[in-house]
Amino acid sequence: MIQQLKTGVLVIGGGAAGMAAALSASRAGVEVTLLEREEKTGGVLNQCIHHGFGLQFYRQELTGPEFAYRLQNEMAQHSVKIISESYVRHIDTKNKYVEVISPEGVFTIQAKAIVLATGARERPFGALQIPGDRPAGIYVAGLAQRMVNLENTLPGKRALILGSGDIGLIMARRLTLEGMEVLGVVERLPYAGGLTRNVVQCLEDYDIPLYLSHTVVEVRGRRRLERVLVSEVDDNFKPINGTQKWFDIDTLVLSAGLIPQVEDLGENLEIDAINKGFAVSNTCETSVTGIFAAGNNVAVFDLVDYVAAEGWIAGQNAAQTVQDKKRTSKRIPLIRGKNVGILVPSYITPEEHLRVYLRLRKPMDKGTVVLKELNIEKPFQYGVPSEMINFVVNRDKLQELKKPVRIEVVE
């Protein structure tokens, strides 16, 4: 007989967003169950041994494991039920009914509200469609990080990093510190994909070259990777003849971006076409009442602190759903305008403060974020797509809002 469980708030995913959601919902006084596929919660935080976490969420600089431990300890104090090594087989979003597989067998959970905190996955090598062989020695950055930081194993001797996302930049430094030779970081865009501080601290401080407007165009190796061909690219990312150069390496580390993990997580949940994640309001509610989402499955954030902050809001609002507190169903579209790429949220619910996160479509020396319908202008100095612009609009400014709000960035 299949075991049937019940809970108030069900959180799926035990990374920063999921732990923060579970904690805030439990502190609001409702029963909380958290499902985590690994043996312990923490997600990628457990392997991020570098500093730079918690500056906004905890007002203290922490390593990834320290950040995770804080949330784990607080969840234990507030009696959050954690079911580890569990995998969601099916979600009935209408009835808040979830089928779960674990080492103990198959069981179901009936919840009153659900928070999806499933994070993001790394773009794999096959998705890059690079011609050549398919030898051993090609790793996504997260796997290389896990090997070095958790399994005490070096992936090779000579490496090249493809893509300048933050994990790739950090791994360039980490591999160098552990004795590997890192020949450079290759980025097809004319600017770095990671935070400026990581470019400085992880590359410039260690004299690791950054090849902008370059990409890998061929891979060679029999059983193990032997060399890759790198070429400069034009504005359309097409290789420029005569600029090719071979790099003799045994390890290629991919830092080619993250993709929100939204597949097979329920029917009828709207997906934002640009973010590639769940479309949510500023209460973190999805297009289905009582289903919330937070973190990198909504959009890929640049800081874990933002992920945890959004998880906290999702948990609070999920708890209000369980407690049947009066909540409006009003959802006003927040529409992208000029120069706006990634944008969170997709909708505005006037009862909650509006927390805006956006990425520019191109680097700017200076500019102004404009929300004309709210009479708001936010100037900034120097902005790049890799670093989110974020600000809060007080809910008092939203009370009379009736029509969609357009957000744009003017130079």
Helices and strands as residue ranges (DSSP letters): E 3-12, H 16-27, E 32-35, G 43-47, E 51-53, E 62-63, H 64-77, E 81-83, E 87-92, E 97-102, E 105-116, E 120-122, G 125-128, E 138-140, H 141-149, E 158-162, H 166-177, E 181-187, H 196-198, I 199-203, G 204-206, E 210-212, E 214-221, E 225-232, E 245-248, E 251-254, E 258-260, E 291-293, H 304-322, E 332-336, E 340-344, E 347-348, E 354-360, E 364-371, G 372-374, E 376-383, E 389-393, G 395-397, E 405-410
